[in-house]
Amino acid sequence: MSAPSSTIRIGSRKSQLALVQTHWVQGELQRLYPDHTFEVCTMSTQGDNILDVALAKIGDKGLFTKELEVSMLKQETDLAVHSLKDLPTMLPEGLGLGVITERVDPADALVVHADYQEYKIETLPAGSVIGTSSLRRLAQLRYHYPHLEFKDIRGNLNTRLGKLDAGEYDGIILAVAGLQRLDFGDRIHQAIPAEISLHAVGQGALGIECREGDEEILSILQGLAHQPSTLRCLAERSFLRELEGGCQVPIGVNTSFEGDQLTLVGMVASLDGKRLIKDQVTGTDPEALGSELAAKVREQGAQEILDEIFAEARQNAQ
């Protein structure tokens, strides 16, 4: 049964970052529509519950979204707030991406142990142990810095920072956006240049998902839309969709505007970091740019890399 139109139910993960993001959306919507009541409904997702296995080995593109989507399809909630980088490019039937919010800094950040304050990513000594749960970050950093050691790290932000400070890692890689949203901006030791680490598709933006055809919700959400961020993220998502990659495939992007011209840079790398294919395209149609760039990197060998990764993932799942 649908809620009365005066009450809008917002689905959210229970993690600290998810709740900060969701409460920001709730506050903005409440400010724009004071005659409505916006309630937050929290739930745990598969990605929240499985913390002892590397994300890449779980093998589900909807790790942080599926439970929220089921809730909307059951009419238990009306919309869901996601970190856009967690939202698959192919959504379940009956659901759609209602709006993309203004993006904050999408860069990756190096956070270091107290003993490593004098180093940057490019000057870390051989054998330094770097923690990341992202294959994208891992592949790019292995490509540029094969002398470093890499170790998987899971858990919420406080858990990861605790492991770093306890000496389990010499540095860890996190998103600038997440650190800033949780008031840990002072822990950002270095924002890693795009030339070293292209960011995840949609990183730094929020994607709000809702039921297709729900005109009331779609209309309400438009107050949060940010056109430049939307165009950039649609180009990135088109690139990822064309390559059929989920969040646990080493695909990185960067987007920028000059006037009305959008430049999309894209990268596909092998897991061992020994092969990295990168190219770029410029134009005005974000969906077309993503398709064009995907074709360009495929011609240069990206598909072979992806086929190897998908084959390994299938083998791990058996």
Phi and psi in degrees as GROMACS dihedral restraints (atoms count N, CA, C in turn):
[ dihedral_restraints ]
;  ai    aj    ak    al  type     phi  dphi    fc
    3     4     5     6     1   -72.3    20    10
    4     5     6     7     1   150.9    20    10
    6     7     8     9     1   -75.0    20    10
    7     8     9    10     1   154.7    20    10
    9    10    11    12     1   -55.8    20    10
   10    11    12    13     1   148.8    20    10
   12    13    14    15     1   -62.8    20    10
   13    14    15    16     1   -19.4    20    10
   15    16    17    18     1   -77.3    20    10
   16    17    18    19     1   -14.9    20    10
   18    19    20    21     1  -115.5    20    10
   19    20    21    22     1   120.6    20    10
   21    22    23    24     1  -112.8    20    10
   22    23    24    25     1   126.8    20    10
   24    25    26    27     1  -103.0    20    10
   25    26    27    28     1   124.8    20    10
   27    28    29    30     1  -106.3    20    10
   28    29    30    31     1   120.0    20    10
   30    31    32    33     1   -83.9    20    10
   31    32    33    34     1   139.9    20    10
   33    34    35    36     1  -148.8    20    10
   34    35    36    37     1   148.5    20    10
   36    37    38    39     1   -67.2    20    10
   37    38    39    40     1   163.2    20    10
   39    40    41    42     1   -88.0    20    10
   40    41    42    43     1    -7.1    20    10
   42    43    44    45     1   -63.4    20    10
   43    44    45    46     1   155.5    20    10
   45    46    47    48     1   -58.3    20    10
   46    47    48    49     1   -45.9    20    10
   48    49    50    51     1   -65.6    20    10
   49    50    51    52     1   -43.2    20    10
   51    52    53    54     1   -59.4    20    10
   52    53    54    55     1   -41.4    20    10
   54    55    56    57     1   -70.2    20    10
   55    56    57    58     1   -37.0    20    10
   57    58    59    60     1   -60.0    20    10
   58    59    60    61     1   -45.1    20    10
   60    61    62    63     1   -65.6    20    10
   61    62    63    64     1   -43.9    20    10
   63    64    65    66     1   -66.7    20    10
   64    65    66    67     1   -40.9    20    10
   66    67    68    69     1   -67.7    20    10
   67    68    69    70     1   -30.4    20    10
   69    70    71    72     1   -63.9    20    10
   70    71    72    73     1   -46.1    20    10
   72    73    74    75     1   -61.5    20    10
   73    74    75    76     1   -45.2    20    10
   75    76    77    78     1   -56.8    20    10
   76    77    78    79     1   -45.3    20    10
   78    79    80    81     1   -64.6    20    10
   79    80    81    82     1   -41.3    20    10
   81    82    83    84     1   -66.0    20    10
   82    83    84    85     1   -42.6    20    10
   84    85    86    87     1   -67.3    20    10
   85    86    87    88     1   -38.4    20    10
   87    88    89    90     1   -64.1    20    10
   88    89    90    91     1   -37.4    20    10
   90    91    92    93     1   -67.2    20    10
   91    92    93    94     1   -40.7    20    10
   93    94    95    96     1   -74.7    20    10
   94    95    96    97     1   -31.8    20    10
   96    97    98    99     1  -131.1    20    10
   97    98    99   100     1    73.6    20    10
   99   100   101   102     1   -65.4    20    10
  100   101   102   103     1   -16.5    20    10
  102   103   104   105     1   -81.1    20    10
  103   104   105   106     1    -9.6    20    10
  105   106   107   108     1  -100.7    20    10
  106   107   108   109     1   160.2    20    10
  108   109   110   111     1  -111.8    20    10
  109   110   111   112     1   128.9    20    10
  111   112   113   114     1  -112.5    20    10
  112   113   114   115     1   113.1    20    10
  114   115   116   117     1  -104.1    20    10
  115   116   117   118     1   140.3    20    10
  117   118   119   120     1   -99.3    20    10
  118   119   120   121     1   126.5    20    10
  120   121   122   123     1  -114.5    20    10
  121   122   123   124     1   119.0    20    10
  123   124   125   126     1  -101.2    20    10
  124   125   126   127     1   151.3    20    10
  126   127   128   129     1  -156.4    20    10
  127   128   129   130     1   157.2    20    10
  129   130   131   132     1   -93.0    20    10
  130   131   132   133     1   145.5    20    10
  132   133   134   135     1  -110.0    20    10
  133   134   135   136     1   170.1    20    10
  135   136   137   138     1   -57.3    20    10
  136   137   138   139     1   -41.1    20    10
  138   139   140   141     1   -65.2    20    10
  139   140   141   142     1   -28.1    20    10
  141   142   143   144     1   -75.7    20    10
  142   143   144   145     1   -32.6    20    10
  144   145   146   147     1   -86.5    20    10
  145   146   147   148     1   -26.5    20    10
  147   148   149   150     1  -101.1    20    10
  148   149   150   151     1    99.3    20    10
  150   151   152   153     1  -111.2    20    10
  151   152   153   154     1    -3.2    20    10
  153   154   155   156     1  -105.8    20    10
  154   155   156   157     1    10.8    20    10
  156   157   158   159     1  -129.9    20    10
  157   158   159   160     1   138.1    20    10
  159   160   161   162     1   -58.9    20    10
  160   161   162   163     1   139.2    20    10
  162   163   164   165     1   -53.3    20    10
  163   164   165   166     1   -40.3    20    10
  165   166   167   168     1   -63.0    20    10
  166   167   168   169     1   -22.4    20    10
  168   169   170   171     1   -90.8    20    10
  169   170   171   172     1   -11.6    20    10
  171   172   173   174     1   -77.1    20    10
  172   173   174   175     1   -35.5    20    10
  174   175   176   177     1    74.9    20    10
  175   176   177   178     1    28.8    20    10
  177   178   179   180     1  -124.6    20    10
  178   179   180   181     1   123.5    20    10
  180   181   182   183     1   -68.5    20    10
  181   182   183   184     1   -22.5    20    10
  183   184   185   186     1  -102.4    20    10
  184   185   186   187     1    36.5    20    10
  186   187   188   189     1   -54.8    20    10
  187   188   189   190     1   -38.4    20    10
  189   190   191   192     1  -109.8    20    10
  190   191   192   193     1    13.5    20    10
  192   193   194   195     1  -130.9    20    10
  193   194   195   196     1   -24.5    20    10
  195   196   197   198     1   -58.8    20    10
  196   197   198   199     1   -47.2    20    10
  198   199   200   201     1   -63.0    20    10
  199   200   201   202     1   -36.5    20    10
  201   202   203   204     1   -65.6    20    10
  202   203   204   205     1   -37.2    20    10
  204   205   206   207     1   -70.3    20    10
  205   206   207   208     1   -41.2    20    10
  207   208   209   210     1   -59.5    20    10
  208   209   210   211     1   -40.6    20    10
  210   211   212   213     1   -61.0    20    10
  211   212   213   214     1   -40.2    20    10
  213   214   215   216     1   -68.9    20    10
  214   215   216   217     1   -41.7    20    10
  216   217   218   219     1   -65.4    20    10
  217   218   219   220     1   -28.3    20    10
  219   220   221   222     1   -84.7    20    10
  220   221   222   223     1     3.3    20    10
  222   223   224   225     1    66.5    20    10
  223   224   225   226     1    19.2    20    10
  225   226   227   228     1   -82.3    20    10
  226   227   228   229     1   -28.8    20    10
  228   229   230   231     1  -132.7    20    10
  229   230   231   232     1   164.3    20    10
  231   232   233   234     1  -107.7    20    10
  232   233   234   235     1   -22.3    20    10
  234   235   236   237     1  -157.6    20    10
  235   236   237   238     1   164.6    20    10
  237   238   239   240     1  -138.0    20    10
  238   239   240   241     1   138.3    20    10
  240   241   242   243     1  -100.0    20    10
  241   242   243   244     1   126.4    20    10
  243   244   245   246     1  -125.9    20    10
  244   245   246   247     1   149.3    20    10
  246   247   248   249     1   -64.5    20    10
  247   248   249   250     1   123.0    20    10
  249   250   251   252     1   -58.3    20    10
  250   251   252   253     1   -29.6    20    10
  252   253   254   255     1   -66.0    20    10
  253   254   255   256     1   -19.8    20    10
  255   256   257   258     1   -88.7    20    10
  256   257   258   259     1   -10.7    20    10
  258   259   260   261     1   -89.1    20    10
  259   260   261   262     1   117.6    20    10
  261   262   263   264     1   -55.8    20    10
  262   263   264   265     1   153.2    20    10
  264   265   266   267     1   -76.6    20    10
  265   266   267   268     1   -20.3    20    10
  267   268   269   270     1  -110.1    20    10
  268   269   270   271     1   115.5    20    10
  270   271   272   273     1   -98.3    20    10
  271   272   273   274     1   156.0    20    10
  273   274   275   276     1   -59.9    20    10
  274   275   276   277     1   152.2    20    10
  276   277   278   279     1   -57.6    20    10
  277   278   279   280     1   132.8    20    10
  279   280   281   282     1    97.1    20    10
  280   281   282   283     1    -8.3    20    10
  282   283   284   285     1  -121.7    20    10
  283   284   285   286     1   153.4    20    10
  285   286   287   288     1  -148.6    20    10
  286   287   288   289     1   166.3    20    10
  288   289   290   291     1   -84.1    20    10
  289   290   291   292     1   106.7    20    10
  291   292   293   294     1   -74.3    20    10
  292   293   294   295     1   -40.5    20    10
  294   295   296   297     1  -162.0    20    10
  295   296   297   298     1   152.3    20    10
  297   298   299   300     1  -117.1    20    10
  298   299   300   301     1   127.6    20    10
  300   301   302   303     1   -84.1    20    10
  301   302   303   304     1   171.8    20    10
  303   304   305   306     1   -62.4    20    10
  304   305   306   307     1   130.7    20    10
  306   307   308   309     1   -80.2    20    10
  307   308   309   310     1   141.2    20    10
  309   310   311   312     1   -99.0    20    10
  310   311   312   313     1  -179.0    20    10
  312   313   314   315     1   -50.5    20    10
  313   314   315   316     1   118.5    20    10
  315   316   317   318     1   -87.8    20    10
  316   317   318   319     1     3.4    20    10
  318   319   320   321     1   -68.4    20    10
  319   320   321   322     1   159.5    20    10
  321   322   323   324     1   -84.8    20    10
  322   323   324   325     1   152.3    20    10
  324   325   326   327     1  -123.7    20    10
  325   326   327   328     1   141.7    20    10
  327   328   329   330     1   -94.0    20    10
  328   329   330   331     1   126.1    20    10
  330   331   332   333     1  -117.0    20    10
  331   332   333   334     1   130.9    20    10
  333   334   335   336     1  -119.0    20    10
  334   335   336   337     1   158.0    20    10
  336   337   338   339     1   -67.4    20    10
  337   338   339   340     1   155.0    20    10
  339   340   341   342     1   -55.1    20    10
  340   341   342   343     1   -30.5    20    10
  342   343   344   345     1   -75.6    20    10
  343   344   345   346     1    -7.8    20    10
  345   346   347   348     1  -116.4    20    10
  346   347   348   349     1    21.0    20    10
  348   349   350   351     1   -62.4    20    10
  349   350   351   352     1   -24.2    20    10
  351   352   353   354     1   -81.8    20    10
  352   353   354   355     1    -6.7    20    10
  354   355   356   357     1  -104.8    20    10
  355   356   357   358     1   152.7    20    10
  357   358   359   360     1  -108.5    20    10
  358   359   360   361     1   173.5    20    10
  360   361   362   363     1   -57.6    20    10
  361   362   363   364     1   -34.8    20    10
  363   364   365   366     1   -81.3    20    10
  364   365   366   367     1   -10.6    20    10
  366   367   368   369     1  -115.8    20    10
  367   368   369   370     1     2.1    20    10
  369   370   371   372     1   -57.3    20    10
  370   371   372   373     1   136.4    20    10
  372   373   374   375     1   -68.5    20    10
  373   374   375   376     1   155.4    20    10
  375   376   377   378     1   -55.0    20    10
  376   377   378   379     1   138.2    20    10
  378   379   380   381     1    87.5    20    10
  379   380   381   382     1    -3.5    20    10
  381   382   383   384     1   -59.5    20    10
  382   383   384   385     1   136.4    20    10
  384   385   386   387     1   -95.1    20    10
  385   386   387   388     1   118.7    20    10
  387   388   389   390     1  -113.8    20    10
  388   389   390   391     1   130.1    20    10
  390   391   392   393     1   -98.9    20    10
  391   392   393   394     1   132.3    20    10
  393   394   395   396     1  -157.9    20    10
  394   395   396   397     1   145.8    20    10
  396   397   398   399     1  -103.3    20    10
  397   398   399   400     1     4.5    20    10
  399   400   401   402     1  -102.1    20    10
  400   401   402   403     1   123.3    20    10
  402   403   404   405     1   -65.0    20    10
  403   404   405   406     1   -32.4    20    10
  405   406   407   408     1   -62.1    20    10
  406   407   408   409     1   -49.0    20    10
  408   409   410   411     1   -65.2    20    10
  409   410   411   412     1   -43.7    20    10
  411   412   413   414     1   -58.1    20    10
  412   413   414   415     1   -49.3    20    10
  414   415   416   417     1   -63.1    20    10
  415   416   417   418     1   -43.4    20    10
  417   418   419   420     1   -68.5    20    10
  418   419   420   421     1   -41.3    20    10
  420   421   422   423     1   -70.9    20    10
  421   422   423   424     1   -35.2    20    10
  423   424   425   426     1   -62.7    20    10
  424   425   426   427     1   -37.7    20    10
  426   427   428   429     1   -63.4    20    10
  427   428   429   430     1   -45.7    20    10
  429   430   431   432     1   -84.6    20    10
  430   431   432   433     1   -31.1    20    10
  432   433   434   435     1  -133.6    20    10
  433   434   435   436     1    69.3    20    10
  435   436   437   438     1   -65.5    20    10
  436   437   438   439     1   -11.7    20    10
  438   439   440   441     1   -83.2    20    10
  439   440   441   442     1    -7.3    20    10
  441   442   443   444     1   -88.0    20    10
  442   443   444   445     1   157.4    20    10
  444   445   446   447     1  -102.0    20    10
  445   446   447   448     1   141.7    20    10
  447   448   449   450     1  -124.2    20    10
  448   449   450   451     1   138.8    20    10
  450   451   452   453     1  -138.3    20    10
  451   452   453   454     1   135.7    20    10
  453   454   455   456     1   -65.6    20    10
  454   455   456   457     1   147.1    20    10
  456   457   458   459     1  -142.1    20    10
  457   458   459   460     1   133.2    20    10
  459   460   461   462     1  -127.8    20    10
  460   461   462   463     1   173.4    20    10
  462   463   464   465     1   109.0    20    10
  463   464   465   466     1   169.6    20    10
  465   466   467   468     1   -72.8    20    10
  466   467   468   469     1   177.9    20    10
  468   469   470   471     1   -61.0    20    10
  469   470   471   472     1   -44.4    20    10
  471   472   473   474     1   -61.6    20    10
  472   473   474   475     1   -39.4    20    10
  474   475   476   477     1   -63.9    20    10
  475   476   477   478     1   -44.6    20    10
  477   478   479   480     1   -65.7    20    10
  478   479   480   481     1   -43.3    20    10
  480   481   482   483     1   -65.1    20    10
  481   482   483   484     1   -35.4    20    10
  483   484   485   486     1   -63.6    20    10
  484   485   486   487     1   -41.6    20    10
  486   487   488   489     1   -65.2    20    10
  487   488   489   490     1   -38.5    20    10
  489   490   491   492     1   -64.1    20    10
  490   491   492   493     1   -50.0    20    10
  492   493   494   495     1   -66.6    20    10
  493   494   495   496     1   -25.8    20    10
  495   496   497   498     1   -78.9    20    10
  496   497   498   499     1    -5.7    20    10
  498   499   500   501     1    94.6    20    10
  499   500   501   502     1     8.2    20    10
  501   502   503   504     1   -70.0    20    10
  502   503   504   505     1   -23.5    20    10
  504   505   506   507     1  -136.6    20    10
  505   506   507   508     1   153.6    20    10
  507   508   509   510     1   -89.5    20    10
  508   509   510   511     1   -25.2    20    10
  510   511   512   513     1  -159.4    20    10
  511   512   513   514     1   156.8    20    10
  513   514   515   516     1  -134.0    20    10
  514   515   516   517     1   155.2    20    10
  516   517   518   519     1  -109.7    20    10
  517   518   519   520     1   125.0    20    10
  519   520   521   522     1  -134.3    20    10
  520   521   522   523     1   173.2    20    10
  522   523   524   525     1   -84.4    20    10
  523   524   525   526     1   133.8    20    10
  525   526   527   528     1   -52.9    20    10
  526   527   528   529     1   -44.0    20    10
  528   529   530   531     1   -59.3    20    10
  529   530   531   532     1   -46.3    20    10
  531   532   533   534     1   -63.8    20    10
  532   533   534   535     1   -42.1    20    10
  534   535   536   537     1   -63.2    20    10
  535   536   537   538     1   -42.7    20    10
  537   538   539   540     1   -68.0    20    10
  538   539   540   541     1   -41.4    20    10
  540   541   542   543     1   -65.7    20    10
  541   542   543   544     1   -26.5    20    10
  543   544   545   546     1  -100.3    20    10
  544   545   546   547     1    15.9    20    10
  546   547   548   549     1    62.8    20    10
  547   548   549   550     1    32.9    20    10
  549   550   551   552     1  -110.6    20    10
  550   551   552   553     1    26.1    20    10
  552   553   554   555     1   -57.7    20    10
  553   554   555   556     1   -27.4    20    10
  555   556   557   558     1   -70.5    20    10
  556   557   558   559     1   -12.9    20    10
  558   559   560   561     1   -86.7    20    10
  559   560   561   562     1    -7.0    20    10
  561   562   563   564     1   -71.6    20    10
  562   563   564   565     1   106.0    20    10
  564   565   566   567     1   -80.3    20    10
  565   566   567   568     1   -36.2    20    10
  567   568   569   570     1  -156.8    20    10
  568   569   570   571     1   128.6    20    10
  570   571   572   573     1   -81.1    20    10
  571   572   573   574     1   119.0    20    10
  573   574   575   576     1   -74.6    20    10
  574   575   576   577     1   127.0    20    10
  576   577   578   579     1   -59.7    20    10
  577   578   579   580     1   148.2    20    10
  579   580   581   582     1   -60.4    20    10
  580   581   582   583     1   -26.9    20    10
  582   583   584   585     1   -63.5    20    10
  583   584   585   586     1   -23.5    20    10
  585   586   587   588     1   -97.4    20    10
  586   587   588   589     1   -46.6    20    10
  588   589   590   591     1  -137.1    20    10
  589   590   591   592     1   100.8    20    10
  591   592   593   594     1   -66.8    20    10
  592   593   594   595     1   140.2    20    10
  594   595   596   597     1   -80.1    20    10
  595   596   597   598     1   171.8    20    10
  597   598   599   600     1   -72.2    20    10
  598   599   600   601     1   153.0    20    10
  600   601   602   603     1   -57.6    20    10
  601   602   603   604     1   124.2    20    10
  603   604   605   606     1    79.7    20    10
  604   605   606   607     1     0.1    20    10
  606   607   608   609     1   -58.8    20    10
  607   608   609   610     1   135.7    20    10
  609   610   611   612     1    92.6    20    10
  610   611   612   613     1   -12.6    20    10
  612   613   614   615     1  -110.7    20    10
  613   614   615   616     1   156.1    20    10
  615   616   617   618     1  -102.8    20    10
  616   617   618   619     1   138.7    20    10
  618   619   620   621     1  -113.2    20    10
  619   620   621   622     1   127.4    20    10
  621   622   623   624     1  -107.8    20    10
  622   623   624   625     1   118.9    20    10
  624   625   626   627     1   -99.5    20    10
  625   626   627   628     1   145.3    20    10
  627   628   629   630     1  -152.3    20    10
  628   629   630   631     1   177.2    20    10
  630   631   632   633     1   -72.4    20    10
  631   632   633   634     1   137.9    20    10
  633   634   635   636     1   -63.8    20    10
  634   635   636   637     1   139.9    20    10
  636   637   638   639     1    81.8    20    10
  637   638   639   640     1    -0.2    20    10
  639   640   641   642     1   -84.5    20    10
  640   641   642   643     1    85.7    20    10
  642   643   644   645     1   -63.4    20    10
  643   644   645   646     1   -34.7    20    10
  645   646   647   648     1   -62.4    20    10
  646   647   648   649     1   -48.9    20    10
  648   649   650   651     1   -66.7    20    10
  649   650   651   652     1   -44.2    20    10
  651   652   653   654     1   -59.4    20    10
  652   653   654   655     1   -39.9    20    10
  654   655   656   657     1   -66.6    20    10
  655   656   657   658     1   -43.9    20    10
  657   658   659   660     1   -61.4    20    10
  658   659   660   661     1   -39.4    20    10
  660   661   662   663     1   -69.2    20    10
  661   662   663   664     1   -22.6    20    10
  663   664   665   666     1   -62.4    20    10
  664   665   666   667     1   -20.2    20    10
  666   667   668   669     1   -66.4    20    10
  667   668   669   670     1   -16.0    20    10
  669   670   671   672     1  -101.4    20    10
  670   671   672   673     1    -1.8    20    10
  672   673   674   675     1   -69.2    20    10
  673   674   675   676     1   142.8    20    10
  675   676   677   678     1  -130.0    20    10
  676   677   678   679     1   109.5    20    10
  678   679   680   681     1   -60.6    20    10
  679   680   681   682     1   -49.7    20    10
  681   682   683   684     1   -59.2    20    10
  682   683   684   685     1   -42.8    20    10
  684   685   686   687     1   -63.8    20    10
  685   686   687   688     1   -39.5    20    10
  687   688   689   690     1   -62.2    20    10
  688   689   690   691     1   -47.2    20    10
  690   691   692   693     1   -62.9    20    10
  691   692   693   694     1   -43.1    20    10
  693   694   695   696     1   -61.7    20    10
  694   695   696   697     1   -46.9    20    10
  696   697   698   699     1   -70.8    20    10
  697   698   699   700     1   -34.2    20    10
  699   700   701   702     1   -64.7    20    10
  700   701   702   703     1   -38.0    20    10
  702   703   704   705     1   -64.2    20    10
  703   704   705   706     1   -43.8    20    10
  705   706   707   708     1   -63.7    20    10
  706   707   708   709     1   -44.4    20    10
  708   709   710   711     1   -67.5    20    10
  709   710   711   712     1   -33.8    20    10
  711   712   713   714     1   -64.1    20    10
  712   713   714   715     1   -42.6    20    10
  714   715   716   717     1   -59.3    20    10
  715   716   717   718     1   -48.1    20    10
  717   718   719   720     1   -64.6    20    10
  718   719   720   721     1   -42.4    20    10
  720   721   722   723     1   -61.8    20    10
  721   722   723   724     1   -43.2    20    10
  723   724   725   726     1   -62.8    20    10
  724   725   726   727     1   -32.4    20    10
  726   727   728   729     1   -90.4    20    10
  727   728   729   730     1    -1.3    20    10
  729   730   731   732     1    57.0    20    10
  730   731   732   733     1    41.0    20    10
  732   733   734   735     1  -103.5    20    10
  733   734   735   736     1   138.4    20    10
  735   736   737   738     1   -90.2    20    10
  736   737   738   739     1  -171.5    20    10
  738   739   740   741     1   -68.8    20    10
  739   740   741   742     1   -16.8    20    10
  741   742   743   744     1  -106.2    20    10
  742   743   744   745     1    44.7    20    10
  744   745   746   747     1  -125.7    20    10
  745   746   747   748     1   137.7    20    10
  747   748   749   750     1   -73.6    20    10
  748   749   750   751     1    75.0    20    10
  750   751   752   753     1  -120.2    20    10
  751   752   753   754     1   127.0    20    10
  753   754   755   756     1  -125.8    20    10
  754   755   756   757     1   157.1    20    10
  756   757   758   759     1  -143.2    20    10
  757   758   759   760     1   165.9    20    10
  759   760   761   762     1  -154.0    20    10
  760   761   762   763     1   140.2    20    10
  762   763   764   765     1  -132.7    20    10
  763   764   765   766     1   147.8    20    10
  765   766   767   768     1  -153.9    20    10
  766   767   768   769     1   152.3    20    10
  768   769   770   771     1  -108.4    20    10
  769   770   771   772     1   141.3    20    10
  771   772   773   774     1  -132.2    20    10
  772   773   774   775     1   104.2    20    10
  774   775   776   777     1    66.1    20    10
  775   776   777   778     1  -129.5    20    10
  777   778   779   780     1   -97.0    20    10
  778   779   780   781     1     6.8    20    10
  780   781   782   783     1   -91.2    20    10
  781   782   783   784     1   123.2    20    10
  783   784   785   786     1  -100.9    20    10
  784   785   786   787     1   126.0    20    10
  786   787   788   789     1  -105.6    20    10
  787   788   789   790     1   126.9    20    10
  789   790   791   792     1  -114.1    20    10
  790   791   792   793     1   121.3    20    10
  792   793   794   795     1  -105.6    20    10
  793   794   795   796     1   136.0    20    10
  795   796   797   798     1  -137.3    20    10
  796   797   798   799     1   151.4    20    10
  798   799   800   801     1  -141.2    20    10
  799   800   801   802     1   140.9    20    10
  801   802   803   804     1  -128.5    20    10
  802   803   804   805     1   131.6    20    10
  804   805   806   807     1  -131.1    20    10
  805   806   807   808     1   153.5    20    10
  807   808   809   810     1   -77.9    20    10
  808   809   810   811     1   154.5    20    10
  810   811   812   813     1   -62.9    20    10
  811   812   813   814     1   -29.8    20    10
  813   814   815   816     1   -81.2    20    10
  814   815   816   817     1    -3.5    20    10
  816   817   818   819     1    75.8    20    10
  817   818   819   820     1     9.3    20    10
  819   820   821   822     1   -88.2    20    10
  820   821   822   823     1   -19.1    20    10
  822   823   824   825     1  -127.2    20    10
  823   824   825   826     1   131.1    20    10
  825   826   827   828     1  -142.4    20    10
  826   827   828   829     1   122.6    20    10
  828   829   830   831     1  -113.7    20    10
  829   830   831   832     1   125.5    20    10
  831   832   833   834     1  -138.0    20    10
  832   833   834   835     1   139.7    20    10
  834   835   836   837     1  -154.2    20    10
  835   836   837   838     1   178.9    20    10
  837   838   839   840     1  -150.7    20    10
  838   839   840   841     1   158.9    20    10
  840   841   842   843     1  -140.0    20    10
  841   842   843   844     1   157.3    20    10
  843   844   845   846     1  -134.8    20    10
  844   845   846   847     1   139.9    20    10
  846   847   848   849     1   178.1    20    10
  847   848   849   850     1  -160.8    20    10
  849   850   851   852     1  -118.9    20    10
  850   851   852   853     1   -17.4    20    10
  852   853   854   855     1   -98.6    20    10
  853   854   855   856     1   107.1    20    10
  855   856   857   858     1   -61.2    20    10
  856   857   858   859     1   -42.4    20    10
  858   859   860   861     1   -63.8    20    10
  859   860   861   862     1   -41.8    20    10
  861   862   863   864     1   -66.5    20    10
  862   863   864   865     1   -36.6    20    10
  864   865   866   867     1   -62.9    20    10
  865   866   867   868     1   -42.4    20    10
  867   868   869   870     1   -61.8    20    10
  868   869   870   871     1   -43.3    20    10
  870   871   872   873     1   -64.9    20    10
  871   872   873   874     1   -42.6    20    10
  873   874   875   876     1   -63.6    20    10
  874   875   876   877     1   -43.8    20    10
  876   877   878   879     1   -68.5    20    10
  877   878   879   880     1   -38.7    20    10
  879   880   881   882     1   -59.5    20    10
  880   881   882   883     1   -41.6    20    10
  882   883   884   885     1   -64.0    20    10
  883   884   885   886     1   -39.3    20    10
  885   886   887   888     1   -64.9    20    10
  886   887   888   889     1   -45.0    20    10
  888   889   890   891     1   -74.1    20    10
  889   890   891   892     1   -29.3    20    10
  891   892   893   894     1   -60.0    20    10
  892   893   894   895     1   -44.0    20    10
  894   895   896   897     1   -60.6    20    10
  895   896   897   898     1   -24.9    20    10
  897   898   899   900     1   -95.5    20    10
  898   899   900   901     1     5.9    20    10
  900   901   902   903     1   110.1    20    10
  901   902   903   904     1     6.8    20    10
  903   904   905   906     1   -64.1    20    10
  904   905   906   907     1   -35.5    20    10
  906   907   908   909     1   -64.3    20    10
  907   908   909   910     1   -37.0    20    10
  909   910   911   912     1   -62.3    20    10
  910   911   912   913     1   -41.7    20    10
  912   913   914   915     1   -62.7    20    10
  913   914   915   916     1   -46.5    20    10
  915   916   917   918     1   -65.0    20    10
  916   917   918   919     1   -39.5    20    10
  918   919   920   921     1   -60.7    20    10
  919   920   921   922     1   -40.0    20    10
  921   922   923   924     1   -63.8    20    10
  922   923   924   925     1   -41.6    20    10
  924   925   926   927     1   -67.1    20    10
  925   926   927   928     1   -43.0    20    10
  927   928   929   930     1   -65.1    20    10
  928   929   930   931     1   -38.3    20    10
  930   931   932   933     1   -64.6    20    10
  931   932   933   934     1   -41.4    20    10
  933   934   935   936     1   -66.0    20    10
  934   935   936   937     1   -38.5    20    10
  936   937   938   939     1   -64.4    20    10
  937   938   939   940     1   -41.5    20    10
  939   940   941   942     1   -63.0    20    10
  940   941   942   943     1   -39.2    20    10
  942   943   944   945     1   -66.2    20    10
  943   944   945   946     1   -40.5    20    10
  945   946   947   948     1   -66.9    20    10
  946   947   948   949     1   -28.9    20    10
  948   949   950   951     1   -78.3    20    10
  949   950   951   952     1   -17.4    20    10
